[in-house]
Amino acid sequence: MNETYTKELIENYKNPKRFGKMETPDLTGRAVNDLCGDELTLYVKNEEGKVTDIMFDGRGCAICIGSMSLIIEELMDRNIYDLLKIQEDTILDKIGMKKDSPRVRCATLSIEAIKNLK
């Protein structure tokens, strides 16, 4: 098995946390990887600038979906402005991927969706 596909990543791909469409989000962020077709939409409810609920949906490879699932629980209860400061290294470190991997874009699509929250 390729080291890019850790057991934890595959489990989060097969059973993603907080996966589904939120009915009335306060903020939505979308990101698409045109090269491979991965797409993610992040939904956030916030109260006074703090994340009170968060979900995502989309389609994509194991790295794309698994990465978002791995990071999404860490976003709960955080300040919206702190979310926008998250760096790509956060997810790369979490899944153990090097910056020069050809699959970096798959992993960092989750960060792009977060930064696109409006």
N, C-alpha and C positions, 0 to 999 in steps of 0.2 A: 504494500500500500504506500502511495506517495506520502511523504511527511507533511505535505500541505493539507492533506485531509486527515486531521486528527480525529480520534474517536469522539471527542466532545463536539467538534464542528459538525460531523456527520449526524450525531444525535440531535443537534439543534436544527439541522436542515430537515431531518425527518419529522421532528416534533417541535416546530418553532414556538417560542414563547410569545405571548401577546400578539398572535397572528390573527388578522381579520380586519374588516373595514369598520371604522368607528362611524356611527351615525351622524353626530353633530360635533365635529372637532372644532376647537378654537383656532388651531394652526394646522397646516398641512405642508409637508415637504416632499418633493418628488425628485427622483434621480433615475436616469436611464443611461445604460451603457450601449450606445448604438452599434458597437463592434460585435457584441454577442447577443444582444436582446434582453439582458438583465434589466429589470425595472423594480424599483421600490417606491412605495408611498408610505410616509410616516404621518400618523395622526396624533395630535396632542390636545388634551384639555388642560387648561391652566387656570389657576385662580391667583390673582394678585402676583402674576409673574412666576408662579411655581407650578411645575408639572404635577397634575393631580391624576391623570390617566394618560396612557400612551399605548398605541397599537401600531402595527404595520401590516401591509399586504404587498403582494407583488409576485413576480415569478423570476426565476433565475437558477443559476447553478448552486451547488452545495456551498461554495465559498460565500456567495452573495447572500443567500438566505440565512445560512448558518451564522455568518458574521453579525448580521443585524439582530438575530435572536440572542446571540451571546452578549451584545452590548445593551440591549433595550432595557433590561431590568435596572441597569445602573443609571438610567436616565430619570427614573421615577423620583419624585420629591426634589428634583434639582431646580435651580433657578433657570429660566428660559435663556437668559444671557450667558450662563455658564455652558449650556448646551452648544451654543453657537461658537464657543471657544475650543471645543474638542478638536484635537489634531488627529490626523491620519495615523500617526504612530500609536495612538491609543488602541485601535483595533488590530493593527499589525502586531503589536506586542502581545495582545490578548490571544491571538491565534498562532503566534510564533512564525509569522511570515516575514521574510526579508524584503526590504524596499526594492531590490532589484528583481524580484520574482515577476514573471510575465503575467501573473494573476493578481497583481496588486490592485488593479482597477476593480476587479470583482469584490475584493475585500473592502475597499474604501468607498464603495457606492453607498454604504450605510452612512458614512460621515457626510457625504455630499447631500444625502436626503435631509440629514439633521441641519446642515448649514443652509438648506433651501427652505426652511420653515418660514411660512408667511401667514 
